[in-house]
């Protein structure tokens, strides 16, 4: 399955360390300031530094199903 335009596509795409990322399946938001209690990811961990096996804690979607949130 091809990731949709705007979705996380790995190391070739630069995302700010403080960028919030939103799951395009269930709309769960990964906020680096909060980390992820389910996966025991500490606060301050940028999305790009999440382990490859990390998945959405709400719907189990892979990382490539996340898109940067537009704060504007």
C-alpha positions, 0 to 999 in steps of 0.5 A: 500500500502506497502512503498518501501524499503528506504522510510520513515516508521515513528518513527522506522527509525532514520533520521538525523535532517538535512536529505533532503527527496525526494518524490518517486512520483514527486521528490519534496525535503523536505529540513529541512533548508527551511521548507515548505511554503505551509504547513507553516512549519518553517525552521529548522523543521526535517522531523520526526517532520512534522505533521502526516497529512503533505503531499507532497506539489506538489503531495499530497503523504503521508510522507511514500512516501519520501526517504532520499536523498543520497548526495554521 
